[in-house]
Amino acid sequence: MKYFWSRRDFLFQSGGGISGLALAYLLHKDGLLAAESDACNNAPLGGNPYARKPPHFKPRAKAVISLFMTGGPSHVDTFDPKPALAKYAGEPLTGKGDINVRQGWPGPLMPSPFQFKKYGQSGLEFAEIFPNLGRHADEMAILRSIYARSNDHVQSTYELQSGQIRAGYPSMGAWITYGLGSETSGLPAFVAIPDPRGGPIAGVSNWTAGFMPAAYQGTAFRSSGDPILDLKPPEGLTPEQQRARLDLLAKLNERDLEKYPGDSELAARISSYELAFRMQGCAPRAVDLSNESEVTRKLYGMDEKITEPFGRQCLLARRLVEHGVRFVQVFSGGLGDQNTDTWDAHVDVKTNHSLHAAETDRPIAGLLTDLKARGLLDSTLVVWHGEFGRMPISQRGVGRDHNPGAMAVWMAGAGIKGGLAIGASDEFGLKAEQQVMSVHDLHATILHLLGLQHTKLTYRFNGRDMRLTDVYGELIPQIAS
């Protein structure tokens, strides 16, 4: 029986697949071709969505480790001491306009249950629950007048991650990956490490690519067990056989790409197959914590039950940055019991923050010490933050409600001058008051340290050049200078 090819079949199969050339052209145009090099720490300058791209100007950092405290840590109980809370304890908060609380009704002013101590030559004051971080006071700049726009966990998380209080916008890690690419072709450019207790508030939106091509979204690594599942190929499968399977997948995906040109999900899937293939050679070395010495593991607190989980997350973050990952986000707190599994201290701020500070203080201090010892702190920006601060008034007697009016954020590394307290909230910590800084200002400054001008980092969507900072954003001079 004779078989007559259609023009589509002829174009698809003749000459080794002319449509394959079309696919290659489309992937090249979108920067989605797999890199030829399989080097783990030397990505080529083109050929994949994570290829290195030149910054706008000379950067002070090439990588970011974001330490996100899910639930909203209280600034007045951590890094923003307020003696007036003790002086006026039990009195109503007046003279500050309407007091909007998320739950219940406004209570009286409540002093911090923690003593504040001065650390380092700078004399920066930290709550006593951070004795290990206190030893790094002279390396840290604390921003005490950041404000957010929502007192809702999800909306505020969106804002801190993407600059918007609505869903569907690219996260900061996606913007940075889009702007700079990665230093490695064998690992994702953007990695998220959730708390082993569960994913963070707002879930995968924390590392979404939003309206950008899906290839720029973050990749979640597990913080317990194997960080990457199914990384090893089945026994008996040779690299040549695996390569043949990928080539077959590419041919099948060509057909879909013909039907749905410009489908970023498909393009990202093709790219992810190739990245996964390269990761089999690079990732095991990057995520294998057993290669670390006992001294290093102890530095991160992996010798104690309470600090081991977050210590593992921080050590993995250091290894990923060391292997060329551009943006790593580490989460403390996961969905579960809000009173014990996150920093959401509605019921009892002393119990809640004592627990989570004990979990994170030593690992974060170990991270800073380790980065500095390896010569990585100058090229790595470390940022500590949550989605908002907490109220200076009591809730249920000993808890605190959400407060977007003021929060504390600290930064270290990237050549930042340490020992600084920048800006200030009012005497009670209700609202940012001196050198008031928005989340857009924070994002603009982070991009600046990476050599990116926030007004020039744009992506065309819905007829508009979109930005992480929208139409706002001013550099924080003490950090950016």
C-alpha positions as CSV (number, residue, x, y, z in Angstrom):
1,M,0.0,0.0,0.0
2,K,1.4,3.4,-1.0
3,Y,1.7,6.0,1.6
4,F,1.5,9.7,0.5
5,W,3.1,12.3,2.7
6,S,1.3,15.4,3.5
7,R,3.3,18.6,3.1
8,R,3.4,18.8,6.9
9,D,4.9,15.3,7.2
10,F,7.3,16.0,4.4
11,L,8.6,19.1,6.1
12,F,8.8,17.4,9.5
13,Q,10.7,14.3,8.4
14,S,12.7,15.1,5.3
15,G,16.3,16.1,5.6
16,G,16.5,15.0,9.2
17,G,13.6,17.3,10.1
18,I,13.4,20.8,8.7
19,S,10.9,21.6,11.4
20,G,13.7,20.7,13.8
21,L,15.7,23.6,12.4
22,A,12.7,25.8,12.9
23,L,12.5,24.7,16.5
24,A,16.2,25.3,17.0
25,Y,15.8,28.8,15.5
26,L,12.9,29.5,17.9
27,L,14.7,28.2,20.9
28,H,17.8,30.2,20.0
29,K,15.8,33.3,19.5
30,D,14.3,32.8,23.0
31,G,17.6,31.8,24.5
32,L,16.4,28.3,25.3
33,L,19.0,26.1,23.6
34,A,20.9,23.8,25.9
35,A,24.4,24.8,26.6
36,E,27.1,22.7,25.0
37,S,29.3,22.9,28.0
38,D,28.6,20.7,30.9
39,A,30.9,22.6,33.3
40,C,29.3,23.1,36.7
41,N,30.8,26.5,37.4
42,N,31.4,28.0,34.0
43,A,28.2,28.7,32.1
44,P,28.6,29.9,28.5
45,L,27.6,33.4,27.5
46,G,24.7,32.2,25.4
47,G,22.5,29.3,24.6
48,N,20.2,28.8,27.6
49,P,17.8,30.9,29.6
50,Y,20.2,31.0,32.5
51,A,23.2,32.2,30.4
52,R,25.2,35.0,32.0
53,K,24.1,38.4,30.9
54,P,26.1,41.6,31.5
55,P,25.0,43.9,34.3
56,H,24.2,47.5,33.7
57,F,27.3,48.6,35.7
58,K,30.0,47.0,37.8
59,P,28.3,45.0,40.6
60,R,29.2,44.7,44.2
61,A,27.6,41.2,44.5
62,K,27.0,38.4,42.1
63,A,24.6,36.3,44.3
64,V,21.9,36.7,46.9
65,I,20.8,34.6,49.9
66,S,17.4,35.7,51.1
67,L,16.5,34.5,54.6
68,F,12.7,34.8,54.7
69,M,11.1,34.5,58.2
70,T,7.5,33.4,57.3
71,G,4.8,34.7,59.5
72,G,6.1,38.2,60.2
73,P,8.8,38.6,63.0
74,S,8.3,41.4,65.5
75,H,10.7,44.2,64.9
76,V,10.3,45.6,68.4
77,D,11.3,42.1,69.8
78,T,14.3,41.5,67.5
79,F,16.2,44.4,66.0
80,D,14.4,47.6,66.9
81,P,14.4,48.3,70.6
82,K,11.7,50.6,72.0
83,P,12.3,51.6,75.7
84,A,9.0,53.7,75.5
85,L,7.1,50.4,75.5
86,A,8.3,49.6,79.0
87,K,7.8,53.2,80.2
88,Y,4.2,53.3,79.1
89,A,3.3,49.6,79.5
90,G,-0.4,48.9,80.0
91,E,-1.5,52.3,78.7
92,P,-3.6,52.7,75.5
93,L,-1.9,53.7,72.3
94,T,-3.1,57.2,71.4
95,G,-2.2,60.0,69.2
96,K,-1.3,57.8,66.2
97,G,-4.6,57.8,64.3
98,D,-6.7,54.8,63.7
99,I,-5.2,51.5,64.9
100,N,-6.1,48.7,62.5
101,V,-5.6,45.2,63.8
102,R,-6.1,42.0,62.0
103,Q,-7.6,40.0,64.8
104,G,-9.6,41.0,67.9
105,W,-9.3,44.5,69.2
106,P,-6.4,46.8,70.2
107,G,-4.8,46.1,73.5
108,P,-2.6,48.3,75.6
109,L,1.1,49.0,74.9
110,M,3.2,45.9,75.7
111,P,7.0,46.0,76.4
112,S,9.2,43.4,74.8
113,P,9.7,40.3,76.9
114,F,13.4,40.3,75.8
115,Q,16.3,42.4,77.0
116,F,18.2,44.3,74.3
117,K,22.0,44.2,74.3
118,K,24.7,46.2,72.5
119,Y,27.0,44.3,70.3
120,G,30.3,45.0,68.5
121,Q,32.2,48.2,68.3
122,S,29.2,49.9,66.7
123,G,27.0,49.1,69.7
124,L,24.0,47.9,67.6
125,E,21.3,46.7,69.8
126,F,19.9,43.2,69.3
127,A,17.4,41.2,71.4
128,E,19.0,38.8,73.7
129,I,17.6,35.9,71.7
130,F,20.2,36.5,69.0
131,P,23.5,36.2,70.8
132,N,25.3,34.6,67.9
133,L,24.1,37.1,65.4
134,G,25.2,39.8,67.8
135,R,28.8,38.9,67.1
136,H,28.2,40.0,63.5
137,A,26.8,43.4,64.4
138,D,29.6,45.2,62.8
139,E,29.0,43.4,59.5
140,M,25.2,44.2,59.4
141,A,23.1,47.2,58.4
142,I,19.7,47.2,60.0
143,L,16.9,49.0,58.1
144,R,14.4,50.1,60.8
145,S,11.9,52.1,58.7
146,I,10.7,49.7,56.0
147,Y,6.9,49.6,55.6
148,A,4.5,47.4,53.7
149,R,1.0,48.0,52.3
150,S,-1.1,45.1,53.6
151,N,-1.6,43.5,57.0
152,D,-2.6,40.2,55.3
153,H,0.0,37.5,55.2
154,V,-0.5,36.5,51.6
155,Q,-0.7,40.0,50.1
156,S,2.3,41.2,52.1
157,T,4.3,38.1,51.1
158,Y,3.5,38.9,47.5
159,E,4.7,42.4,48.0
160,L,8.0,41.5,49.7
161,Q,8.6,38.8,47.0
162,S,7.4,40.6,43.9
163,G,6.8,44.3,44.7
164,Q,3.0,43.9,44.2
165,I,0.3,42.9,46.6
166,R,-1.5,41.0,43.9
167,A,-0.7,37.5,42.5
168,G,0.7,36.9,39.1
169,Y,3.9,39.0,39.2
170,P,7.4,37.7,38.9
171,S,9.3,37.2,42.2
172,M,12.6,39.1,42.9
173,G,14.6,35.9,42.2
174,A,12.9,35.6,38.8
175,W,13.7,39.2,38.0
176,I,17.3,38.8,39.0
177,T,17.7,35.6,37.0
178,Y,16.1,37.2,34.0
179,G,18.5,40.2,34.3
180,L,21.7,38.4,35.0
181,G,21.3,34.7,34.3
182,S,23.4,32.2,36.2
183,E,27.0,31.6,36.9
184,T,26.5,27.8,36.3
185,S,25.0,25.7,33.5
186,G,24.6,22.6,35.7
187,L,22.2,24.0,38.4
188,P,19.1,26.2,38.4
189,A,19.8,29.9,38.6
190,F,17.1,30.4,41.3
191,V,16.6,27.9,44.1
192,A,14.1,28.0,47.0
193,I,14.6,25.9,50.1
194,P,11.4,25.7,52.1
195,D,11.2,24.8,55.8
196,P,10.9,21.1,56.3
197,R,7.6,21.7,58.3
198,G,5.9,22.8,55.1
199,G,5.8,25.3,52.3
200,P,5.7,29.1,53.1
201,I,2.6,31.3,53.2
202,A,1.5,31.9,49.6
203,G,3.2,28.7,48.5
204,V,4.9,28.5,45.1
205,S,4.0,32.2,44.5
206,N,7.1,33.0,46.5
207,W,9.3,31.8,43.6
208,T,7.0,32.3,40.6
209,A,8.1,33.7,37.3
210,G,4.7,35.4,36.9
211,F,4.1,36.7,33.4
212,M,7.7,36.0,32.4
213,P,8.7,32.8,30.6
214,A,8.3,29.9,33.0
215,A,12.0,29.1,32.8
216,Y,12.8,31.9,35.2
217,Q,10.8,30.6,38.1
218,G,12.6,29.2,41.1
219,T,13.3,25.5,41.7
220,A,12.4,24.1,45.1
221,F,15.0,22.0,46.8
222,R,14.0,19.9,49.8
223,S,15.7,20.8,53.1
224,S,15.6,17.2,54.4
225,G,16.6,14.0,52.8
226,D,17.7,14.2,49.1
227,P,17.4,17.9,48.1
228,I,16.5,16.8,44.5
229,L,14.3,13.8,44.0
230,D,14.9,11.3,41.1
231,L,18.2,12.9,40.2
232,K,19.9,9.6,39.4
233,P,18.9,7.8,36.2
234,P,17.6,4.3,36.5
235,E,20.3,1.6,36.8
236,G,21.4,0.3,33.5
237,L,20.5,3.4,31.6
238,T,23.5,4.7,29.8
239,P,24.1,8.4,29.1
240,E,23.7,7.6,25.4
241,Q,20.4,6.0,25.9
242,Q,19.2,8.9,28.1
243,R,20.4,11.4,25.4
244,A,18.3,9.5,22.8
245,R,15.3,9.7,25.1
246,L,15.7,13.5,25.4
247,D,16.1,13.8,21.6
248,L,12.8,11.9,21.2
249,L,11.1,14.1,23.7
250,A,12.4,17.1,21.8
251,K,10.8,15.8,18.5
252,L,7.5,15.2,20.3
253,N,7.6,18.7,21.8
254,E,8.3,20.2,18.3
255,R,4.9,19.2,17.3
256,D,3.3,21.0,20.2
257,L,5.5,24.0,19.6
258,E,4.2,24.1,16.0
259,K,0.6,24.2,17.3
260,Y,1.2,26.6,20.2
261,P,4.1,28.9,19.2
262,G,5.4,31.1,22.0
263,D,4.2,28.8,24.7
264,S,6.6,29.6,27.5
265,E,5.5,26.5,29.5
266,L,6.5,24.2,26.7
267,A,9.8,26.1,26.2
268,A,10.5,25.9,29.9
269,R,9.8,22.2,29.9
270,I,12.2,21.6,27.0
271,S,14.8,23.6,28.8
272,S,14.2,21.8,32.1
273,Y,14.8,18.4,30.5
274,E,18.2,19.6,29.3
275,L,19.0,21.2,32.7
276,A,18.0,18.1,34.5
277,F,20.3,16.1,32.3
278,R,23.3,18.4,33.1
279,M,22.3,18.4,36.8
280,Q,23.0,14.7,37.0
281,G,26.7,15.4,36.7
282,C,26.8,18.7,38.7
283,A,24.1,18.7,41.3
284,P,25.2,15.7,43.4
285,R,28.5,17.4,44.2
286,A,26.7,20.7,45.1
287,V,24.1,19.3,47.4
288,D,26.1,16.6,49.1
289,L,26.6,17.9,52.7
290,S,28.5,14.8,53.8
291,N,31.5,16.3,52.2
292,E,31.6,19.1,54.8
293,S,33.8,18.7,57.8
294,E,32.5,18.2,61.3
295,V,33.8,21.7,62.2
296,T,31.7,23.2,59.5
297,R,28.6,21.2,60.3
298,K,28.9,22.2,63.9
299,L,29.3,25.9,62.9
300,Y,25.9,25.7,61.3
301,G,24.4,24.0,64.4
302,M,23.9,20.6,62.8
303,D,25.1,18.9,65.9
304,E,21.9,20.0,67.9
305,K,18.3,18.9,67.2
306,I,16.8,22.4,67.4
307,T,19.3,24.0,65.0
308,E,19.9,21.1,62.6
309,P,17.0,21.7,60.2
310,F,17.7,25.4,59.5
311,G,21.4,24.8,59.7
312,R,21.1,22.3,56.9
313,Q,19.1,24.8,54.8
314,C,21.8,27.5,55.4
315,L,24.7,25.2,54.6
316,L,23.0,24.1,51.4
317,A,22.5,27.7,50.5
318,R,26.2,28.4,50.9
319,R,27.1,25.4,48.7
320,L,24.7,26.5,46.0
321,V,26.1,30.0,45.9
322,E,29.6,28.5,45.9
323,H,28.6,26.5,42.8
324,G,27.3,29.5,40.9
325,V,23.5,29.7,41.8
326,R,22.5,33.3,41.5
327,F,19.6,33.6,44.0
328,V,18.8,31.3,46.9
329,Q,15.9,31.8,49.2
330,V,15.8,30.1,52.5
331,F,12.6,29.9,54.5
332,S,12.1,29.7,58.3
333,G,8.6,28.7,59.0
334,G,6.1,26.6,57.1
335,L,2.4,26.1,57.0
336,G,1.1,24.1,59.9
337,D,0.4,25.4,63.4
338,Q,0.8,29.2,63.0
339,N,1.8,29.5,66.7
340,T,4.7,27.0,66.6
341,D,5.6,26.5,62.9
342,T,5.8,30.2,61.8
343,W,6.8,33.6,63.3
344,D,3.1,34.5,63.5
345,A,3.1,35.5,67.2
346,H,-0.6,36.2,67.9
347,V,-0.8,34.0,71.0
348,D,2.5,34.5,72.8
349,V,5.4,36.4,71.3
350,K,7.9,35.3,73.9
351,T,7.4,31.6,73.4
352,N,7.1,32.0,69.6
353,H,10.1,34.1,69.0
354,S,12.3,32.3,71.6
355,L,11.7,29.1,69.6
356,H,12.3,30.5,66.2
357,A,15.3,32.5,67.2
358,A,16.8,29.4,68.8
359,E,16.3,27.6,65.5
360,T,17.9,30.2,63.3
361,D,20.3,32.4,65.3
362,R,23.3,29.9,65.3
363,P,22.8,28.7,61.7
364,I,22.6,32.3,60.3
365,A,25.7,33.4,62.3
366,G,27.4,30.3,61.0
367,L,26.5,31.2,57.4
368,L,28.0,34.7,57.8
369,T,31.1,33.3,59.4
370,D,31.5,30.6,56.7
371,L,30.9,33.0,53.8
372,K,33.5,35.4,55.1
373,A,36.1,32.6,55.8
374,R,35.7,31.4,52.2
375,G,36.0,34.9,50.7
376,L,32.3,34.8,49.5
377,L,30.7,37.4,51.7
378,D,32.0,40.3,49.7
379,S,30.4,38.9,46.6
380,T,27.2,37.6,48.3
381,L,24.3,39.7,49.6
382,V,22.6,38.3,52.6
383,V,19.1,39.7,53.4
384,W,17.0,38.9,56.5
385,H,13.3,39.8,56.4
386,G,9.7,38.7,56.8
387,E,6.5,40.0,55.3
388,F,5.8,42.7,57.9
389,G,6.5,43.7,61.5
390,R,4.2,43.4,64.5
391,M,2.1,45.7,66.7
392,P,3.5,47.5,69.8
393,I,0.2,46.7,71.5
394,S,-0.8,43.4,73.1
395,Q,-3.1,40.8,71.6
396,R,-4.7,38.3,73.9
397,G,-2.4,39.5,76.7
398,V,1.0,38.4,75.5
399,G,0.8,38.2,71.7
400,R,1.2,40.7,68.9
401,D,-0.9,41.3,65.8
402,H,0.4,42.1,62.2
403,N,1.9,45.5,61.6
404,P,2.8,46.6,58.0
405,G,3.5,50.1,59.2
406,A,7.1,49.2,60.3
407,M,9.4,46.3,60.1
408,A,13.1,45.5,60.5
409,V,15.2,44.2,57.7
410,W,19.0,43.6,57.9
411,M,21.6,43.2,55.1
412,A,25.2,41.9,55.2
413,G,27.9,41.2,52.6
414,A,28.3,42.8,49.2
415,G,30.7,45.4,50.6
416,I,27.9,46.9,52.7
417,K,29.2,49.1,55.6
418,G,28.2,47.3,58.8
419,G,27.3,48.5,62.2
420,L,24.6,50.8,60.9
421,A,21.0,51.4,62.0
422,I,19.3,53.1,59.1
423,G,16.0,54.9,59.5
424,A,13.7,54.7,62.5
425,S,10.2,53.8,63.5
426,D,8.3,56.0,66.0
427,E,8.9,55.7,69.7
428,F,6.5,52.8,70.0
429,G,7.4,51.0,66.7
430,L,4.0,51.5,65.1
431,K,5.0,53.3,62.0
432,A,8.2,54.1,60.0
433,E,9.0,57.7,60.8
434,Q,12.6,58.7,59.9
435,Q,14.0,58.0,56.4
436,V,10.9,56.1,55.5
437,M,11.6,53.3,53.0
438,S,9.2,51.3,50.9
439,V,9.6,47.7,49.7
440,H,10.2,49.2,46.2
441,D,13.2,51.1,47.7
442,L,14.5,47.8,49.2
443,H,14.2,46.0,45.9
444,A,15.8,48.9,44.0
445,T,18.8,48.8,46.3
446,I,19.2,45.0,46.1
447,L,19.2,45.2,42.3
448,H,21.7,48.0,42.5
449,L,24.1,45.9,44.5
450,L,23.9,43.3,41.7
451,G,24.8,45.9,39.1
452,L,21.2,46.3,37.8
453,Q,19.5,49.7,37.4
454,H,16.0,49.0,38.5
455,T,14.5,51.5,36.0
456,K,16.2,49.6,33.1
457,L,15.4,46.1,34.2
458,T,12.1,45.8,32.3
459,Y,9.9,43.1,30.7
460,R,7.2,43.9,28.1
461,F,3.8,42.6,29.2
462,N,0.3,43.7,28.2
463,G,1.7,46.6,26.2
464,R,3.7,48.0,29.1
465,D,7.4,47.8,30.2
466,M,7.0,46.1,33.6
467,R,9.5,46.5,36.5
468,L,10.1,44.9,39.8
469,T,9.8,48.4,41.3
470,D,6.8,49.3,39.2
471,V,7.1,53.1,38.7
472,Y,8.6,53.7,42.1
473,G,11.9,52.9,44.0
474,E,14.7,55.1,45.4
475,L,18.1,53.8,46.4
476,I,18.9,53.6,50.1
477,P,22.0,55.8,50.1
478,Q,23.8,54.3,53.1
479,I,23.6,50.9,51.3
480,A,24.0,51.9,47.7
481,S,26.9,54.3,48.1
